[in-house]
Amino acid sequence: MPGFCAVSVCFTLFWRSASGLLCRALLPALLLCATASAATTPPDINALISYHTLEVSPDGITQQHSYKERWIRTADTLWSERLIPLPVARAFHQIHDNSKTPHKHFMYQMAARWVTQQPDQSLSLVYVDHYHKNQVYYPPMEYGQAGFNPDWTSLSQLFNPALLADFTATDEEAPAGARWYQREQGNTIMRVLWSDTLQLALALDRHTRDGYKQYRMEVKLKTPLAADRLPWLKLEEYNRKEISDFFD
């Protein structure tokens, strides 16, 4: 794509030039190329994302965490839903719903996150609880409750491509239309597999040089969904609530 070629040329000239003067002269063009590329409407995506973290504590205990989520992107909508075994989710909800003192409860981590970009570029945040058939709206003042950062670019592309200006392109093998970028800061190495064709980070890898702290995200592309199979079109029977309805 033209955007990819322009960005590639800018990065190549910027990083390989031996002249500091030329580097400074090319920097505005580099940022302009990245911005122009990001401005193109990204294609629709249906994917499965895997996350894995590893950390070795000072007392020698290794902790590993992993999970997967269903991820869908259209022009103005994002849907992400963690894959939780039904028996596990059911048992958790039944404990709260059938306790001696039943109480309202809501865990956004167990619900699907539905983000919509409005015509004025603001975002609407709703979590969908399939078990109780609730749509739970979060007003902007409550975004912190869910650790939500309303940055559409980062949310819809899984990484802000403008940050690639601080990375170095590598020659590591990558899928068609994608390229690996790397940045080293102190004891930390971060790698990004960026697809300019999809305008999406296909992998993120961050680890310390000794390997005792690691984070990895990988995207597996799936067959695109038909328009009538999008999950947010199947919520007619769900109750509409606000997160404040669950406050004590």
TORZA-105021 format. One line per field, with one value per residue (C-alpha): residue in one letter; residue number from 0; x, y, z. Coordinates in nm, 4 decimals. Layout:
REM residues N
residuo <- [A ...] .
num <- [NUM ...] .
c1 <- [X ...] .
c2 <- [Y ...] .
c3 <- [Z ...] .
REM end
This chain:
REM residues 248
residuo <- [M P G F C A V S V C F T L F W R S A S G L L C R A L L P A L L L C A T A S A A T T P P D I N A L I S Y H T L E V S P D G I T Q Q H S Y K E R W I R T A D T L W S E R L I P L P V A R A F H Q I H D N S K T P H K H F M Y Q M A A R W V T Q Q P D Q S L S L V Y V D H Y H K N Q V Y Y P P M E Y G Q A G F N P D W T S L S Q L F N P A L L A D F T A T D E E A P A G A R W Y Q R E Q G N T I M R V L W S D T L Q L A L A L D R H T R D G Y K Q Y R M E V K L K T P L A A D R L P W L K L E E Y N R K E I S D F F D] .
num <- [0 1 2 3 4 5 6 7 8 9 10 11 12 13 14 15 16 17 18 19 20 21 22 23 24 25 26 27 28 29 30 31 32 33 34 35 36 37 38 39 40 41 42 43 44 45 46 47 48 49 50 51 52 53 54 55 56 57 58 59 60 61 62 63 64 65 66 67 68 69 70 71 72 73 74 75 76 77 78 79 80 81 82 83 84 85 86 87 88 89 90 91 92 93 94 95 96 97 98 99 100 101 102 103 104 105 106 107 108 109 110 111 112 113 114 115 116 117 118 119 120 121 122 123 124 125 126 127 128 129 130 131 132 133 134 135 136 137 138 139 140 141 142 143 144 145 146 147 148 149 150 151 152 153 154 155 156 157 158 159 160 161 162 163 164 165 166 167 168 169 170 171 172 173 174 175 176 177 178 179 180 181 182 183 184 185 186 187 188 189 190 191 192 193 194 195 196 197 198 199 200 201 202 203 204 205 206 207 208 209 210 211 212 213 214 215 216 217 218 219 220 221 222 223 224 225 226 227 228 229 230 231 232 233 234 235 236 237 238 239 240 241 242 243 244 245 246 247] .
c1 <- [0.0000 0.1184 0.1040 0.3241 0.5792 0.5999 0.6454 0.9073 1.1084 1.0919 1.2085 1.4882 1.6242 1.5870 1.7602 2.0260 2.1455 2.4878 2.4204 2.2653 2.1584 1.9687 1.8059 1.6789 1.5538 1.3656 1.1994 0.8978 0.8456 0.8675 0.5947 0.3836 0.4113 0.3055 0.0119 -0.1079 -0.0913 -0.2862 -0.5557 -0.6681 -0.9822 -0.8673 -1.0305 -1.2759 -1.1105 -1.2278 -0.9537 -0.8537 -0.5965 -0.3707 -0.2007 0.0791 0.2798 0.5640 0.7416 0.9961 0.9684 1.2700 1.1917 1.2222 0.8536 0.7555 0.4063 0.2521 -0.0838 -0.2493 -0.5892 -0.7563 -1.0191 -1.2420 -1.1763 -1.3833 -1.3238 -1.5445 -1.5206 -1.6666 -1.7069 -1.4808 -1.5892 -1.3555 -1.4667 -1.2494 -1.2967 -1.4024 -1.5126 -1.8888 -1.8773 -1.6285 -1.8371 -2.1611 -2.0182 -1.8942 -2.2277 -2.4296 -2.2257 -2.3190 -2.6767 -2.7713 -2.5838 -2.7688 -2.7545 -2.7905 -2.6442 -2.5960 -2.2578 -2.0795 -1.7274 -1.6254 -1.3405 -1.6007 -1.8124 -1.7694 -1.6435 -1.8349 -1.6789 -1.8381 -1.6854 -1.9456 -1.9668 -1.7997 -1.5085 -1.6076 -1.6384 -1.9285 -1.8291 -2.0673 -1.9956 -2.2219 -2.2960 -2.4326 -2.5119 -2.7517 -2.8381 -2.7331 -2.5808 -2.3874 -2.3035 -1.9973 -2.0087 -1.6708 -1.6412 -1.6366 -1.3769 -1.1209 -1.3393 -1.2615 -0.9107 -1.0365 -0.8268 -1.0451 -0.7739 -0.9448 -0.6216 -0.4582 -0.7796 -0.8632 -0.5073 -0.3784 -0.0809 -0.0384 0.1648 0.2974 0.5166 0.7059 0.9107 1.1066 1.1586 1.4019 1.2727 1.4344 1.4820 1.3141 1.0755 0.7185 0.3828 0.3101 0.2325 0.3836 0.7224 0.8947 1.0124 1.2277 1.3159 1.5655 1.5398 1.7638 1.6946 1.3780 1.3398 1.0078 0.9183 0.6125 0.4897 0.3041 0.0826 0.0387 -0.2009 -0.4351 -0.3365 -0.2994 -0.0312 -0.0185 0.2161 0.3686 0.6601 0.8127 1.0747 1.3720 1.7136 1.7388 1.3967 1.2581 0.9739 0.7844 0.4677 0.3414 0.0300 -0.0426 -0.3260 -0.4689 -0.6878 -1.0192 -1.2722 -1.4571 -1.8089 -2.1128 -2.2836 -2.5846 -2.3609 -2.2011 -2.2577 -2.3756 -2.6740 -2.8106 -2.8775 -3.2443 -3.3530 -3.0762 -3.1504 -2.9876 -2.8149 -2.5438 -2.2491 -2.3893 -2.6799 -2.4310 -2.2889 -2.3766] .
c2 <- [0.0000 0.3592 0.4428 0.1449 0.2325 0.5937 0.4939 0.2319 0.4841 0.7398 0.4886 0.3592 0.7051 0.8164 0.5244 0.4447 0.7979 0.8737 1.2439 1.3890 1.6932 1.4768 1.2881 1.6116 1.7274 1.4021 1.3795 1.6011 1.4000 1.0768 1.1847 1.3121 0.9748 0.7849 1.0203 0.9923 0.6133 0.5995 0.8297 0.5645 0.3779 0.0379 -0.2767 -0.4797 -0.7443 -1.0624 -1.2131 -1.4203 -1.2503 -1.4405 -1.2753 -1.4206 -1.2748 -1.4210 -1.2733 -1.4147 -1.2550 -1.1737 -1.4826 -1.7089 -1.7706 -1.7736 -1.6488 -1.6984 -1.5705 -1.6276 -1.5689 -1.5259 -1.2905 -1.2586 -0.9263 -0.7586 -0.4253 -0.2385 0.1241 0.2684 -0.0277 -0.2504 -0.5671 -0.7612 -1.0586 -1.2736 -1.6475 -1.7902 -2.1547 -2.1509 -2.3740 -2.1322 -1.8244 -1.9951 -2.1062 -1.7551 -1.5911 -1.8531 -1.7994 -1.4311 -1.4704 -1.7517 -1.6518 -1.6033 -1.2325 -1.2052 -0.8837 -0.7015 -0.7688 -0.6873 -0.7693 -0.5921 -0.8431 -1.1167 -0.9109 -0.8242 -0.4692 -0.2778 0.0515 0.2781 0.5888 0.8627 1.1166 1.3768 1.1326 1.0698 0.7099 0.5166 0.2384 -0.0472 -0.3838 -0.6749 -0.9362 -1.2366 -1.4351 -1.1743 -1.0295 -0.6787 -0.3949 -0.1845 0.1688 0.3484 0.7297 0.8987 0.9883 0.6143 0.5041 0.4672 0.2003 -0.0266 0.1006 0.2275 0.4696 0.6393 0.6430 0.5225 0.4838 0.2573 0.0656 0.0028 -0.0764 -0.2387 -0.0007 0.3622 0.3603 0.7105 0.5487 0.3597 0.6759 0.5619 0.2083 0.0583 -0.1527 -0.4983 -0.7566 -1.0331 -1.2489 -1.1180 -1.1794 -0.9976 -0.6317 -0.6378 -0.5640 -0.6072 -0.3016 -0.2986 -0.0532 -0.0992 0.1137 0.0301 -0.3265 -0.3591 -0.4705 -0.4157 -0.5595 -0.4814 -0.6712 -0.3934 -0.4502 -0.1364 -0.3268 -0.4050 -0.1033 -0.3390 -0.4674 -0.8427 -0.9059 -0.7173 -0.8558 -0.6811 -0.8436 -0.7667 -0.8695 -1.1418 -1.2805 -1.2656 -1.0379 -1.0974 -0.9845 -1.1076 -1.0443 -1.2320 -1.1808 -1.4698 -1.3521 -1.5306 -1.5354 -1.2010 -1.2088 -1.1415 -0.8130 -0.9892 -1.1935 -0.9038 -0.9634 -0.6118 -0.6584 -0.9389 -0.7509 -0.6560 -0.8581 -0.7324 -0.4904 -0.1488 -0.0368 0.2004 0.1019 0.3229 0.0749 -0.1664 0.0749 0.0061] .
c3 <- [0.0000 -0.0607 0.3119 0.3950 0.1256 0.2407 0.6048 0.5108 0.3080 0.5886 0.8500 0.6281 0.5573 0.9162 1.0820 0.8223 0.7485 0.8886 0.8812 1.1930 0.9919 0.7457 1.0326 1.1823 0.8430 0.7827 1.1245 1.0364 0.7175 0.9161 1.1534 0.8646 0.6887 1.0013 1.0587 0.6990 0.7152 1.0428 0.8996 0.6485 0.7581 0.8904 0.7493 0.9574 1.1723 1.3450 1.5609 1.8594 2.0837 2.3256 2.6226 2.8330 3.1185 3.3234 3.6239 3.8650 4.2090 4.4310 4.6413 4.3368 4.2666 3.8989 3.8207 3.4785 3.3565 3.0221 2.8685 2.5315 2.4036 2.1020 1.9279 1.6562 1.4843 1.2410 1.1288 1.4503 1.6860 1.8951 2.0731 2.3029 2.5083 2.7305 2.6780 3.0144 3.0560 3.1144 3.4295 3.5890 3.5108 3.6151 3.9493 4.0278 3.9500 4.1384 4.4540 4.4512 4.3258 4.5658 4.8810 5.2103 5.1419 4.7619 4.6289 4.3038 4.1555 3.8336 3.7161 3.3994 3.3509 3.2919 3.0528 2.6874 2.6288 2.3622 2.2531 1.9939 1.8423 1.8113 1.5242 1.7484 1.8052 2.1684 2.2867 2.4353 2.6765 2.7534 2.9155 2.8257 3.0929 2.9047 3.2203 3.3590 3.0161 3.1125 2.9144 3.1645 3.0547 3.1953 3.1815 3.1262 3.4942 3.5762 3.3186 3.5969 3.7590 3.4624 3.3910 3.0562 2.8510 2.5836 2.3161 1.9980 1.8011 2.0591 2.1244 1.7590 1.6455 1.9677 1.9492 1.8545 1.5300 1.6008 1.8673 1.5976 1.5465 1.8545 1.7197 1.4708 1.1820 1.1690 0.8948 1.0946 0.8917 0.9051 0.7318 0.4077 0.4662 0.8164 0.9709 1.3049 1.4971 1.8101 2.0852 2.3665 2.6786 2.9699 3.0758 2.8658 2.5040 2.3248 1.9863 1.7727 1.4684 1.2877 0.9831 0.7798 0.5540 0.8442 1.0542 1.3471 1.5822 1.5184 1.8111 2.1029 2.2994 2.6010 2.8228 3.0413 2.9143 3.1779 3.0818 3.4357 3.3333 3.0094 2.8347 2.4990 2.2928 1.9703 1.7224 1.5239 1.2375 1.1849 0.9035 0.8947 1.0358 0.8229 0.9103 1.0639 1.2990 1.4827 1.8560 1.9427 1.7095 1.9289 2.2523 2.2090 2.5130 2.7404 3.0256 3.0065 3.3219 3.4398 3.6554 3.9318 3.9614 4.1201 4.3748 4.7376] .
REM end
